[in-house]
Amino acid sequence: MTRTEKNGLLTKIVLLLCFAAMALITLSAQAEGSVERGTEKARACQVCHGRGGHSTNPTYPILAGQHAQYIQKQLRAFRAGTRKDPIMNGMAAPLSDQDIEDVAAFFHSNS
């Protein structure tokens, strides 16, 4: 391989890495939940899980202060139907990924 070919290959690799890094930054920026947006989106959740996620009914888990990633994982599983609960499957079905991020941020902030 000539020096020119090596430089061309190196340039392509650097560009590919830059593109991958920018894609990851974009995805992580979009994945961040907003407590403010989550406050509105979590209203229906609070009927069962209590105000701010502080459930007083042992039937419904306390969501206040729970890790956001855990809430996101569970809501996505309910939405996909891989975790079964007739109420939660229906509640999670219409949620977008951003809705899930926002709701998770809201409950995580209410410790």
C-alpha distances in whole Angstrom, upper triangle without the diagonal:
4,7,8,6,7,10,11,10,12,15,15,16,18,20,20,22,24,25,26,28,30,31,32,34,36,37,38,40,41,42,45,48,51,54,56,55,55,59,60,58,59,63,63,62,64,67,66,64,67,66,63,62,65,66,70,70,69,68,65,62,62,59,60,57,55,51,50,47,50,52,49,48,51,52,49,50,53,52,50,53,51,54,57,60,62,63,59,57,59,59,55,54,54,52,49,46,47,51,50,48,51,54,52,52,56,57,54,56,60,60
4,5,5,6,9,10,11,12,14,15,17,18,20,21,23,24,26,27,29,30,32,33,35,36,38,39,41,42,43,45,49,52,55,57,56,56,60,61,59,60,64,64,63,66,69,68,66,68,67,64,63,66,68,72,72,70,69,67,64,64,60,61,58,57,53,51,49,51,53,50,50,53,54,50,52,55,54,52,55,53,56,59,62,64,64,61,59,61,60,57,56,56,54,50,48,48,52,51,49,52,55,53,53,57,58,56,57,61,61
4,5,5,6,9,10,10,12,14,15,16,18,20,21,22,24,26,27,29,30,32,33,35,36,37,39,41,42,44,47,50,53,55,54,55,58,59,57,59,62,63,62,64,67,67,64,66,66,62,62,65,67,70,71,69,69,66,63,62,59,59,57,55,51,50,47,50,52,49,49,52,53,50,51,55,53,51,55,53,56,59,62,64,64,60,59,60,60,56,56,55,53,49,47,47,51,50,48,51,54,52,51,55,56,54,55,59,59
4,5,5,6,9,10,10,12,14,15,16,18,20,21,23,24,26,27,29,30,32,33,35,36,37,39,41,42,46,48,52,53,52,53,57,57,56,58,61,62,61,63,66,66,64,66,65,61,61,64,66,70,70,69,68,65,62,62,58,59,56,55,51,49,47,50,51,48,48,52,52,49,51,54,52,50,54,52,55,58,61,63,63,59,57,59,58,55,54,54,51,48,45,46,49,49,47,49,52,51,50,54,55,53,54,58,59
4,5,5,6,9,10,11,12,14,15,16,18,20,21,23,24,26,27,29,30,32,33,35,36,38,39,41,45,47,50,52,51,52,55,56,54,56,59,60,59,61,64,64,62,64,63,60,59,62,64,68,68,67,66,63,60,60,57,57,55,53,49,47,45,48,49,46,46,49,49,46,48,51,49,48,51,49,52,55,58,60,60,57,55,57,56,52,52,51,49,46,43,44,48,47,45,48,51,49,49,52,54,52,53,57,57
4,5,5,6,9,10,10,12,14,15,16,18,20,21,22,24,26,27,29,30,32,33,35,36,37,39,43,45,49,50,49,50,54,55,53,54,58,59,57,60,63,62,60,62,61,58,57,60,62,66,66,65,64,61,58,58,54,55,52,50,47,45,43,45,47,44,44,47,48,45,46,50,48,46,50,48,51,54,57,59,59,55,54,56,55,51,51,50,48,45,42,43,46,46,43,46,49,47,47,50,52,49,51,54,55
4,5,5,6,9,10,10,12,14,15,16,18,20,21,22,24,26,27,28,30,32,33,35,36,38,41,44,47,49,48,49,52,53,51,53,57,57,56,59,62,61,59,61,60,57,56,59,61,65,65,64,63,60,58,57,54,54,51,50,46,44,42,45,47,44,43,47,47,44,46,50,48,46,50,48,51,54,57,59,58,55,53,55,54,50,50,50,47,44,41,41,45,45,42,45,48,46,45,49,51,48,49,53,54
4,5,5,6,9,10,11,12,14,15,17,18,20,21,23,25,26,27,29,30,32,33,35,37,40,43,46,47,46,47,51,52,50,52,55,56,55,57,60,60,58,60,59,56,55,58,60,64,64,63,62,59,57,56,53,53,51,49,45,43,41,44,46,42,42,46,46,43,45,48,46,44,48,47,49,52,55,57,57,53,52,53,52,49,48,47,45,42,39,40,43,43,41,43,46,45,44,48,50,48,49,52,53
4,5,5,6,9,10,11,12,14,15,16,18,20,21,23,24,26,27,29,30,32,33,35,39,41,45,46,45,46,49,50,48,50,53,54,53,55,58,58,55,58,57,54,53,56,58,62,62,61,60,57,54,54,50,51,49,47,43,41,39,42,43,40,40,43,43,40,42,45,44,42,45,44,46,50,52,54,54,51,49,51,50,46,46,46,43,40,37,38,42,41,39,42,45,43,43,46,48,46,47,51,51
4,5,5,6,9,10,11,12,14,15,16,18,20,21,23,24,26,27,29,30,31,33,37,39,43,44,44,44,48,49,47,49,52,53,51,54,57,56,54,56,55,52,52,55,56,60,60,59,58,55,53,52,49,49,47,45,41,39,37,40,42,39,39,42,42,40,41,45,43,42,45,44,46,49,52,54,54,50,49,50,50,46,46,45,43,39,36,37,41,40,38,40,43,41,41,44,46,44,45,48,49
4,5,5,6,9,10,11,12,14,15,17,18,20,21,23,24,26,27,29,30,32,36,38,41,43,42,43,46,47,45,47,51,52,50,53,56,56,53,55,54,51,51,54,56,59,60,59,58,55,52,52,48,49,46,45,41,39,37,40,41,38,38,42,42,39,41,44,42,41,45,44,46,49,51,53,53,50,48,50,49,45,45,44,42,38,35,35,39,39,37,39,42,41,40,43,45,43,44,48,48
4,5,5,6,9,10,10,12,14,15,16,18,20,21,23,24,26,27,28,31,34,37,40,42,40,41,45,45,44,45,49,50,48,51,54,54,52,54,53,50,49,52,54,58,58,57,56,53,51,50,47,47,45,43,39,37,35,38,39,36,36,40,40,37,39,42,40,38,42,41,43,46,49,50,50,47,45,47,46,42,42,41,39,35,33,33,37,37,35,37,40,39,38,42,44,42,43,47,47
4,5,5,6,9,10,10,12,14,15,17,18,20,21,23,24,26,27,29,33,35,38,40,39,40,43,44,42,44,47,48,47,49,52,52,49,51,51,48,47,50,52,55,56,55,54,51,48,48,44,45,42,41,37,35,32,36,37,34,34,37,38,35,37,40,38,37,40,39,41,44,47,49,49,45,44,45,45,41,41,40,38,34,31,32,36,35,33,36,39,37,36,40,41,39,41,44,45
4,5,5,6,9,10,10,12,14,15,16,18,20,21,23,24,26,27,31,33,37,38,37,38,42,43,41,43,46,47,46,48,51,51,49,50,50,46,46,49,51,54,55,54,53,50,48,47,43,44,41,39,36,34,32,35,37,34,34,37,37,35,37,40,38,37,41,39,41,45,47,49,49,45,44,45,44,41,41,40,37,34,31,31,35,34,32,34,37,36,35,39,40,38,39,43,43
4,5,5,6,9,10,11,12,14,15,16,18,20,21,23,24,26,30,32,35,37,36,37,40,41,39,41,45,46,44,47,50,50,48,49,49,45,45,48,50,54,54,54,53,49,47,46,43,43,41,39,36,33,31,35,36,33,33,37,36,34,36,39,37,36,39,38,41,44,46,48,47,44,42,44,43,39,39,38,36,32,29,29,33,33,31,33,36,35,34,38,39,37,38,42,43
4,5,5,6,9,10,11,12,14,15,17,18,20,21,22,25,28,31,34,36,35,35,39,40,38,39,43,44,42,45,48,48,45,47,47,44,43,46,48,52,52,51,50,47,45,44,41,41,39,37,34,31,29,32,33,30,30,34,34,31,33,36,34,33,36,35,37,41,43,45,45,41,40,41,40,36,36,36,33,30,27,27,31,31,29,31,34,33,32,36,38,36,37,41,42
4,5,5,6,9,10,11,12,14,15,16,18,20,21,23,26,29,32,34,33,34,37,38,37,38,42,42,41,43,46,46,44,46,45,42,41,44,46,50,50,49,48,45,43,42,38,39,36,35,31,29,27,30,32,28,29,32,32,30,32,35,33,32,36,34,36,40,42,44,44,40,39,41,39,36,36,35,33,29,26,26,30,29,27,30,33,31,30,34,35,33,35,38,39
4,5,5,6,9,10,11,12,14,15,16,18,20,21,25,27,31,32,31,32,36,37,35,37,40,41,40,42,46,46,43,45,44,41,41,44,46,49,50,49,48,45,43,42,38,38,36,35,31,29,27,30,32,28,29,33,32,30,32,35,34,33,36,35,37,41,43,44,44,40,39,40,39,35,36,35,32,28,26,25,29,29,26,29,32,30,29,33,35,33,33,37,38
4,5,5,6,9,10,11,12,14,15,17,18,20,24,26,30,31,30,31,34,35,33,35,39,39,38,41,44,44,42,44,43,40,39,43,44,48,49,48,47,44,41,41,37,38,36,34,30,28,26,29,30,27,27,31,30,28,30,33,31,30,34,33,35,38,40,42,41,38,37,38,37,33,33,32,29,26,23,23,27,27,25,27,30,29,28,32,34,32,33,37,38
4,5,5,6,9,10,11,12,14,15,16,19,22,25,28,30,29,29,33,34,32,33,37,38,36,39,42,41,39,41,41,37,37,40,42,46,46,45,44,41,38,38,34,35,33,31,28,25,23,26,27,24,24,28,28,25,27,30,29,28,31,30,32,36,38,39,39,35,34,36,34,31,31,30,28,24,21,22,25,25,23,25,28,27,26,30,31,30,31,35,36
4,5,5,6,9,10,11,12,14,15,17,21,23,26,28,27,28,31,32,31,32,36,37,35,38,41,41,38,40,39,36,36,39,41,44,45,44,43,40,38,37,33,33,31,29,26,24,22,25,27,24,24,28,28,25,28,31,29,29,32,31,33,36,38,40,39,35,35,36,35,31,31,31,28,24,21,21,25,24,21,24,27,25,24,28,30,28,29,32,33
4,5,5,6,9,10,11,12,14,16,19,21,25,26,25,26,30,31,29,31,34,36,34,37,40,40,38,39,38,35,35,38,40,44,45,44,43,40,38,37,33,33,31,30,26,24,22,26,27,23,25,28,27,25,28,31,29,28,32,32,33,36,38,39,39,35,34,35,34,30,30,29,26,23,20,19,23,23,21,23,26,25,24,27,29,27,28,32,33
4,5,5,6,9,10,11,12,15,18,20,24,25,24,25,28,29,27,29,32,33,32,35,38,38,36,37,37,34,33,37,38,42,43,42,41,38,35,35,31,32,30,28,25,22,20,24,24,21,22,25,24,22,25,27,25,25,29,28,30,33,35,36,36,32,31,32,31,27,27,26,23,20,17,17,21,21,18,21,24,23,22,26,28,26,27,31,32
4,5,5,6,8,10,10,12,16,19,22,24,23,23,27,28,26,27,31,32,30,33,36,36,33,35,35,31,31,34,36,40,40,39,39,35,33,32,28,29,27,25,22,19,17,21,22,19,19,23,23,20,23,26,24,24,27,27,28,31,33,35,34,30,29,31,29,26,26,26,23,19,16,16,20,19,17,19,22,21,20,24,25,23,25,28,29
4,5,5,6,9,10,11,15,17,20,22,21,22,25,26,25,27,30,31,30,32,35,35,33,35,33,30,30,33,35,39,40,40,39,36,33,32,28,28,26,25,22,19,18,21,22,19,21,24,23,22,25,27,26,26,29,29,30,33,34,36,35,31,31,32,30,27,27,26,23,20,17,16,19,19,16,18,21,20,19,22,24,22,23,27,28
4,6,5,6,9,10,14,16,19,21,19,20,24,25,23,25,28,30,29,31,34,34,32,34,33,29,30,33,35,39,39,39,38,35,33,32,28,28,27,25,22,19,18,22,22,19,20,24,22,20,24,26,24,24,28,28,29,32,33,34,33,30,29,30,28,25,25,24,21,17,14,13,17,17,15,17,20,19,18,22,24,23,23,27,29
4,5,5,6,9,12,15,18,20,18,19,22,23,21,23,26,27,26,29,32,32,30,31,31,28,27,31,32,36,37,36,35,32,30,29,25,26,24,23,20,17,15,19,19,15,17,20,19,17,20,22,20,21,24,24,25,28,29,31,30,26,26,27,25,22,22,21,18,15,11,11,15,15,12,15,18,17,17,20,22,21,22,25,27
4,5,5,6,10,13,16,18,17,17,21,22,20,22,25,26,25,27,30,30,28,30,29,25,25,28,30,34,35,35,34,30,28,27,23,23,21,20,17,14,13,17,17,14,16,19,18,17,20,22,21,21,25,24,25,28,29,31,30,26,26,27,25,22,23,22,19,16,12,11,15,14,11,13,16,15,14,18,19,18,19,22,24
4,5,6,9,11,14,16,15,16,19,20,19,21,24,26,25,27,30,30,28,29,28,25,25,28,31,34,35,35,35,31,29,27,24,24,22,21,18,15,15,19,18,16,18,21,20,19,22,24,22,23,27,27,27,30,31,32,31,27,27,28,25,22,23,22,19,15,13,11,14,14,11,13,16,15,14,17,19,18,18,22,24
4,6,8,10,14,15,13,14,18,18,17,19,22,23,23,25,28,28,26,28,27,24,24,28,29,33,34,34,33,29,27,26,23,23,22,21,18,15,14,18,17,14,16,19,17,16,20,21,19,20,24,24,25,27,28,29,28,24,24,25,22,19,20,18,15,12,9,7,11,12,9,11,14,14,13,16,18,18,19,22,24
4,6,10,13,15,13,13,17,18,16,17,21,22,20,23,26,26,24,25,25,21,21,25,27,30,31,31,30,26,24,23,20,20,19,17,15,11,11,14,13,10,13,16,14,13,17,18,17,18,21,21,22,25,25,27,25,22,22,23,20,17,18,17,14,11,8,7,10,9,6,9,12,11,11,14,16,15,16,19,21
4,7,10,12,11,11,15,16,15,16,19,21,20,21,25,25,23,24,23,19,20,23,25,29,30,30,29,26,23,22,18,18,17,16,13,10,11,14,13,11,14,17,15,15,19,20,19,20,23,24,23,26,26,28,26,23,23,24,21,18,20,19,15,13,10,8,10,10,6,8,11,10,8,11,14,12,13,17,19
4,6,9,8,7,11,13,11,12,16,17,16,18,21,22,19,20,19,16,16,20,22,26,27,27,27,23,21,19,15,15,14,14,12,9,10,13,12,10,13,15,14,14,18,18,18,20,22,23,22,25,24,26,23,20,21,21,18,16,18,17,13,12,10,7,8,8,4,4,7,7,5,8,11,10,11,14,16
4,5,5,6,9,10,10,12,14,17,16,17,21,22,19,20,18,15,16,19,22,25,27,28,27,24,22,20,16,15,15,15,14,11,14,16,14,13,17,18,16,17,21,21,20,23,25,26,25,27,26,27,25,22,23,23,19,18,20,18,15,14,12,9,9,10,7,5,8,9,6,7,11,11,10,13,16
4,6,5,6,9,10,10,12,15,14,15,18,19,17,17,14,11,13,16,19,22,24,25,25,21,20,17,14,12,12,14,13,11,14,16,14,14,17,18,16,18,21,21,21,24,26,27,25,27,26,27,24,21,23,23,19,18,21,19,16,16,15,12,11,11,9,6,7,8,5,4,8,9,7,10,13
4,5,5,7,9,10,12,15,15,15,18,20,18,18,15,13,15,18,21,24,26,27,27,23,22,20,17,15,16,17,17,14,18,19,17,17,20,21,19,21,24,23,22,26,28,29,28,29,28,28,25,23,24,24,20,19,22,20,16,16,16,13,12,13,11,8,9,11,9,7,11,12,10,12,16
4,5,6,6,9,11,13,14,15,18,19,18,18,16,14,15,19,21,24,26,27,27,23,22,20,17,16,17,18,17,14,17,19,16,15,19,19,17,18,22,21,20,23,25,26,25,27,25,26,23,20,22,21,17,16,18,16,13,13,13,10,8,11,10,6,8,11,9,8,12,13,12,14,18
4,5,5,6,9,11,11,12,15,16,14,15,13,11,12,15,17,21,22,24,23,19,18,16,13,13,14,14,14,12,14,16,12,12,16,16,14,16,19,18,17,21,22,24,22,24,22,23,20,17,19,18,15,14,17,15,12,12,12,9,7,8,8,4,4,7,7,5,8,10,10,11,15
4,6,6,7,10,10,10,13,15,14,13,10,9,11,14,16,19,21,23,23,19,18,16,13,12,14,15,16,14,17,18,15,15,19,19,16,19,22,20,20,23,25,26,25,25,24,24,21,19,21,20,16,16,19,17,14,15,16,13,11,12,12,8,7,10,9,6,8,11,10,10,14
4,6,6,9,10,11,13,15,15,14,12,11,13,16,18,21,22,24,23,20,20,18,16,15,17,18,19,17,19,20,17,17,20,20,17,19,22,20,19,23,24,26,25,25,23,23,20,18,20,18,15,15,17,15,13,14,16,13,10,12,13,9,9,12,12,9,12,15,14,14,18
4,6,7,8,10,12,14,14,14,13,12,13,16,17,21,21,23,22,18,18,17,14,15,17,17,18,15,17,18,14,14,17,16,13,15,18,17,16,19,21,23,21,22,20,20,17,15,16,15,11,11,14,12,9,11,12,10,7,9,10,7,6,10,11,9,11,14,14,14,18
4,6,5,6,9,11,10,10,10,8,9,13,13,17,18,19,18,15,14,13,11,12,14,14,15,13,16,16,12,13,16,15,12,15,17,16,15,19,20,22,20,20,18,18,15,13,15,15,11,11,14,13,11,13,14,13,9,9,11,8,6,9,10,7,8,12,12,12,15
4,5,5,7,10,10,10,8,9,10,13,13,16,17,19,18,15,16,15,13,13,16,17,19,17,20,19,15,17,19,18,15,18,20,18,18,22,22,24,22,22,19,19,15,14,17,15,12,13,16,15,13,16,17,16,12,13,15,12,9,12,13,10,11,15,15,14,17
4,5,6,8,9,10,10,11,11,14,13,16,16,18,16,13,15,15,13,15,18,18,20,18,20,19,15,16,19,17,14,17,18,16,16,19,20,22,20,19,16,16,12,11,14,12,9,11,13,13,12,15,17,16,13,13,16,14,11,13,15,13,13,16,17,16,19
4,5,6,6,8,9,9,8,11,10,14,13,15,14,10,11,11,10,11,15,14,16,15,17,16,12,14,16,14,11,15,16,14,14,18,18,20,17,17,14,14,11,10,13,12,8,10,13,13,12,15,16,16,12,12,14,13,9,11,13,11,10,14,15,14,16
4,5,5,5,5,7,6,8,8,11,12,14,13,10,11,10,9,10,14,14,17,16,19,18,14,16,19,16,15,18,19,17,18,22,22,23,20,20,17,17,14,13,16,15,12,14,17,17,16,18,19,19,15,15,16,14,11,13,14,11,10,14,14,12,14
4,6,6,8,10,9,11,9,11,11,14,13,10,12,12,12,14,17,18,20,20,22,20,17,19,21,18,16,20,21,18,19,22,22,24,21,20,16,16,12,13,16,15,12,14,17,17,17,20,22,21,17,17,19,17,14,16,18,15,14,17,18,16,18
4,6,9,11,9,10,7,9,8,10,9,6,9,10,11,13,16,16,19,19,21,18,15,18,19,16,15,19,19,16,18,21,20,22,18,17,14,14,11,11,14,14,11,14,17,18,17,21,22,22,18,17,19,18,14,16,18,16,13,17,18,16,17
4,7,8,5,6,5,8,8,10,9,6,6,6,7,9,12,12,15,15,18,16,13,16,17,14,14,18,18,16,18,21,20,21,18,18,15,16,13,12,15,16,13,14,18,19,17,20,21,20,17,16,17,16,12,13,15,13,10,13,15,12,14
4,6,5,5,4,7,8,11,11,9,9,8,9,9,13,14,17,17,20,18,15,18,20,18,17,21,22,19,21,24,24,25,22,21,18,19,16,15,19,19,15,17,21,21,20,22,23,22,19,18,19,17,14,15,16,13,11,14,14,11,13
4,5,6,7,10,12,14,15,12,12,10,10,9,12,14,17,17,20,19,16,19,21,19,18,22,23,21,23,26,26,27,24,24,21,22,18,17,21,21,17,19,22,22,20,22,23,21,18,18,19,16,13,14,15,11,10,13,13,9,12
4,6,8,11,14,16,16,13,12,9,8,6,9,11,14,14,17,16,14,16,19,18,17,20,22,20,22,25,25,26,23,24,22,23,19,18,21,21,17,18,21,21,19,21,21,19,16,15,16,13,11,11,11,8,6,9,9,6,9
4,6,9,11,12,13,9,8,6,5,4,8,9,12,13,16,14,11,15,17,15,14,18,19,18,19,23,23,23,20,21,18,20,17,15,18,19,15,16,20,20,18,20,20,19,16,15,15,14,10,10,12,9,6,9,10,7,9
4,6,9,11,12,10,8,5,7,6,9,11,14,15,18,16,14,18,20,18,18,21,22,21,23,26,25,26,22,23,20,22,19,17,21,22,19,19,23,24,22,24,24,23,20,18,19,17,14,14,15,12,9,11,12,8,9
4,6,7,9,6,6,5,8,8,12,12,16,17,20,17,15,18,20,17,17,21,21,19,22,25,24,24,21,21,18,19,16,16,19,20,17,19,22,23,22,24,24,24,21,19,20,19,16,16,17,15,12,14,15,12,12
4,6,9,8,9,8,11,12,15,16,19,21,23,20,19,22,23,20,21,25,24,22,25,28,27,27,23,23,20,21,18,18,22,22,20,22,25,26,25,28,28,28,25,23,24,23,19,19,21,18,15,17,18,15,15
4,5,6,8,9,12,14,17,17,20,21,23,20,19,22,23,19,20,24,23,21,23,26,24,25,21,20,17,18,16,16,20,20,19,20,24,25,24,27,28,28,25,23,25,24,20,20,22,20,17,19,21,17,17
4,5,7,9,12,14,17,16,19,21,22,19,18,21,21,18,19,23,22,20,23,25,23,23,20,19,16,18,16,16,20,21,19,21,24,26,25,28,28,29,26,23,25,25,21,20,23,21,17,19,21,18,18
4,7,10,12,15,18,17,20,21,22,19,17,20,20,16,17,21,19,17,20,22,20,21,17,15,13,14,12,13,16,17,16,18,21,23,23,26,26,27,24,22,24,24,20,20,23,21,18,20,22,20,19
4,7,9,12,15,14,17,17,19,16,14,17,17,14,14,18,17,15,18,20,19,19,16,15,12,14,11,11,15,16,14,15,19,20,20,23,23,23,20,18,20,20,16,16,19,17,14,16,19,16,16
4,6,9,12,10,13,14,16,13,11,15,15,12,13,17,16,15,18,20,19,19,15,15,13,16,14,12,16,17,15,16,19,21,19,22,22,22,20,17,18,19,15,14,17,15,12,13,16,14,14
4,6,8,8,12,13,15,13,11,15,16,13,14,18,18,17,20,22,22,21,18,19,17,19,16,15,18,19,17,17,21,22,20,22,22,22,19,17,18,17,14,13,14,13,9,11,13,10,10
4,6,5,9,10,12,10,8,11,13,11,12,15,16,15,17,20,20,20,17,18,17,19,16,14,17,18,15,15,19,20,17,19,18,18,16,13,14,13,10,9,11,10,6,7,10,8,9
4,6,9,10,13,12,10,14,16,15,15,18,19,19,21,23,24,24,21,22,20,22,20,17,20,21,18,18,22,22,19,21,20,19,17,15,15,14,11,10,10,8,5,6,7,5,5
4,6,8,11,11,10,13,15,15,16,19,20,20,22,24,25,24,22,23,22,25,22,20,22,24,21,20,23,24,21,22,20,19,18,15,14,14,12,10,9,9,6,4,6,5,4
4,6,9,7,7,10,12,11,13,16,16,17,19,21,22,21,18,20,20,22,20,17,20,22,19,17,21,22,19,20,18,18,17,14,13,13,11,8,9,10,7,5,8,8,8
4,5,5,7,9,10,11,13,14,16,17,19,20,21,20,18,21,21,24,22,18,20,22,20,18,21,22,19,19,16,16,16,13,11,13,11,8,9,11,8,6,9,11,10
4,5,5,6,9,10,11,12,14,15,16,18,20,19,18,20,20,23,21,17,19,21,18,15,19,19,15,15,13,13,12,9,8,9,8,5,6,8,7,5,9,11,12
4,6,5,6,9,10,10,12,14,15,16,18,17,16,19,20,22,21,17,18,21,18,15,18,19,16,15,12,13,13,10,8,11,11,7,9,12,11,9,13,15,15
4,5,5,6,9,10,11,12,14,15,16,15,13,16,17,20,19,15,16,19,17,14,17,19,16,16,14,15,15,11,11,13,12,8,11,13,11,10,13,15,15
4,5,5,6,8,10,11,12,14,15,15,13,15,15,18,16,12,14,16,14,11,15,16,13,14,12,13,12,8,9,10,8,5,9,10,8,8,12,13,14
4,6,5,6,9,10,10,12,14,14,13,15,16,18,17,13,14,16,14,11,13,14,11,11,9,10,10,6,6,9,8,6,9,11,11,11,14,16,17
4,6,5,6,9,10,11,12,11,10,13,15,17,17,13,13,16,15,11,14,16,13,13,11,13,13,9,10,13,12,10,13,15,14,13,17,18,19
4,5,5,6,9,10,10,9,8,10,11,14,13,10,10,13,12,9,12,14,12,14,12,14,13,10,12,14,12,10,14,15,13,14,17,18,19
4,5,5,6,9,10,10,9,11,11,13,12,8,8,11,9,6,9,11,9,10,9,12,10,7,10,12,10,9,13,14,13,14,17,18,19
4,5,5,6,8,9,9,11,13,14,14,11,9,12,11,7,9,11,9,9,8,11,11,8,10,13,12,11,15,16,16,16,20,21,22
4,5,5,6,5,5,8,10,13,13,10,8,12,12,9,10,13,12,13,12,15,14,11,14,16,15,14,17,19,18,18,22,23,23
4,5,5,6,5,6,7,9,9,6,5,8,8,6,7,11,10,12,13,15,14,11,14,16,14,14,18,18,17,19,22,22,23
4,5,8,8,9,10,11,11,8,6,8,8,5,5,8,8,9,10,13,12,10,13,15,14,14,18,19,18,20,23,23,25
4,6,8,9,11,12,13,11,8,10,12,9,8,11,11,12,12,15,15,13,16,18,17,17,20,22,21,22,25,26,28
4,5,6,8,10,11,9,6,9,11,9,9,12,13,15,15,18,17,15,18,20,19,19,22,23,22,23,27,27,28
4,6,10,12,14,12,9,13,14,12,12,15,15,17,16,20,19,16,19,21,20,19,22,24,22,23,27,27,28
4,7,10,11,9,8,12,13,11,12,16,15,17,17,20,18,15,18,20,18,17,21,22,20,21,25,25,25
4,7,9,8,7,10,12,11,12,16,16,19,19,22,20,17,20,22,20,19,23,24,21,23,26,26,27
4,6,5,6,8,10,10,12,15,16,19,19,22,19,17,20,22,19,19,22,22,20,22,25,24,25
4,6,5,6,9,10,11,14,16,19,20,23,20,18,22,23,20,20,24,24,22,24,27,26,27
4,6,5,6,9,10,13,14,17,19,21,18,16,20,20,17,18,22,21,19,22,24,23,25
4,5,5,6,8,11,11,15,16,18,15,13,16,17,14,15,18,18,16,19,21,21,22
4,6,5,6,9,10,14,15,17,15,13,17,18,16,16,20,20,19,21,24,24,25
4,6,5,8,10,13,15,17,15,14,18,18,16,17,21,20,19,22,25,24,26
4,6,7,8,12,14,15,12,11,15,15,12,14,17,17,16,19,21,21,23
4,6,5,9,10,12,10,8,12,13,11,12,16,16,15,18,20,20,22
4,6,8,11,13,11,11,14,15,14,15,19,19,19,21,24,24,26
4,7,10,11,9,10,14,14,13,15,18,18,19,21,23,24,26
4,7,8,6,6,10,10,10,12,14,15,16,18,20,21,23
4,5,5,6,9,10,11,12,14,15,17,18,20,22,24
4,5,5,6,9,10,11,12,14,16,16,18,21,23
4,5,5,6,9,10,10,12,14,15,17,19,21
4,5,5,6,8,10,11,12,14,15,17,20
4,5,5,6,9,10,11,12,14,16,18
4,6,5,6,9,10,10,12,15,17
4,5,5,6,9,10,11,13,16
4,5,5,6,9,10,11,14
4,5,5,6,9,10,12
4,6,5,6,9,11
4,6,5,7,10
4,5,5,8
4,6,7
4,6
4
